[in-house]
Amino acid sequence: MDKVVIFARVSTDRQEYQRQLVELREHCAKMGWMVVKEFVNKVSGAKRNEERSEIVELINYVKASDIRRVVCLEISRLDRNTLEALKVIQTLNENGVSLYVKNYGLETLMPDETVNPVASLICTILLEVASMERLTIRERMTSGRTQYIKRCREQGIKMGRPASYRKSEIEYKEQYAKELALLKKGISLRNVTAITGTSVNTLRKLKTMI
């Protein structure tokens, strides 16, 4: 029975990855694959691989294990940045691990562990489409926000939080739960910043809450 790991990701805290996990678990069971580990996270796919702890953990795990493949629901779950996603795929392939994209039934490696050229081409195309979608969404959001601000100014509506507003300690802990967990493990501020992208000043404030 082939050993596999599942990879799931959503871009915001308002999204849930349970649907992805359930669908992938059921598919692996149907294929007769043994799921030995799951990597899940809520983080933007626009970040570099070095800034995404789940990608770093995945790569390290793959290098130290004998798994056959990494299973994801769709290629954009791996990354919306084409170059960063291709780096991950290349690293997996170099370690004899195939990326399996469930929605398209794609395997990046052939049964003899050579690179599947057709799958590589399709993955690249799908990643480019996902990257274009992300840019389009960003442009629409920027345009919409600009128009909204303009209308508010024309109508004399004040925007933003009240000057007296301050986040409570509970709000900080909820927003920066991952950062707090890393700090509690004794990881340095610089390394936590590299992993999460959170500023050192914010991390210093969070450290006082531990």
PyMOL commands that set and color helices and strands:
alter all, ss='L'
color gray80, all
select helices_A, chain A and resi 18-31+49-51+53-64+75-77+82-94+117-154+169-175+177-184+189-196+200-207
alter helices_A, ss='H'
color red, helices_A
select strands_A, chain A and resi 3-10+34-42+69-72+98-101+106-107
alter strands_A, ss='S'
color yellow, strands_A
deselect
rebuild
show_as cartoon
